Every structure is written in structure tokens, then in C-alpha cells.
């Protein structure tokens, strides 16, 4: 039973990491929505809005997009690391 739960959690985390990597590799526009409306269970847009808020406060207007994409990339890498830990704990 716990393996099924681990698979479900990993699928949800893969969605979150994929969304973070999607933001990194697309062009930034001012009126972007930073989440797909397919899965509103997870507060993905809150996390991305928070990262955008941080990057706007910490960087000047010309560089906040670079900082936002860097923070999104690091967040995606963190989530992938959590998925690897779940895989190693439950399946190996």
C-alpha cells in the first residue's frame, strides 16, 4: 500500500517539477500564468508567484526574469531530488 502512495506522490511531484522546468525554458511575458489548469489540487501557482515576488524584490527590473528562472530551476532540481529520495527509500 505504501508503494502505491509513493507512486502517487511521485507523479504529483513530477508534475510540479515539470511545471518549474517549463517556466525556465519558455519566454517570459508579463501576464503569464505559471501553472496549467489541469491540476488545481496542488498550489503550484502560489509557489511560482512567491518565487516571482522574491525575484522582483531582490533584483532590478532588468534582471528579475533571470533570477526568477534561476529560482524556478533550483526549485525544480530540489523536487527532482525529493523524487530520487522517495525512489531510493521505497523501491531500493
N, C-alpha and C positions, 0 to 999 in steps of 0.2 A: 504494500500500500504506500509506503514512504517513497518507493521508486516512482510511482505514478505521480505523486505530489511533486517530487523533484523534477520530473519531466515537464509538468505544467508550469512550475516556477521558472524553469529554464526557457521555455517557449516565451513566456511573458517578458523575461529579461532580454531575450534575443530581440524581441520587438522594440524594447526601449533602447538597446544598443544600436540596432539598425536605424532607428529614428535619429539618434545622435550622430551617427556616421552620415546619414542622408543630409543632415543640416550642414555638416562640414564640407561636403563636396558639391553642394548646389550654390548658385549665385544668390547673394543676399539682396532682398528687396525690403523696403521699409514696412510694407503691410503684410509681411509673411505670417502665415500660421505655422507654428513649429511642431505640429502634430498632425497625424492623419485621423480623420474622424471615424476610423474603423474600430478603434478600441478605446472607448472613453472611460473604462474602468480604472486605468492607471492615470495618475495625474502627471502625465508626461509634459503637457504644456505648462504646468506650474514650474517644473524643473527647468525647462528651457527658457521660460520667461524670467526666472530667477537668475540664470546664467547671463541672459541678455541685460538684466538690470545691473548686475555686478560689472559687466564689461563696459556698460555706458558710464558708470560712476568712476571706474578706475582708469579708463583710457580716454584720451582726447577723441573728438568726433571723427578724425581721420583714421584712427587705429582701433576703434572699438569692435569693428567687424572681425578683424584679425584675432583679437583677444577672445571674442565670442566663439569663433570657430575653433580656436585652440582649446578653450574650456570645454566645448562640446566634444572634441576629440578625446580629451583626457577623461571626460565622464564616460564616453563610450568604451574606452580602454578599461576603466575601472569596472564597468558592468561585465565586460568580457572576462576579466579576472575573477569576478564573483562566479560567473558561469563555470569557469575552469575549476574553481574550488568546489563547487557543488558536484561537478562531474567526478572529480577525484575522490570526494568524500563518499558519495553514494554508489558509484559504479566501479571503482577500482580498489 
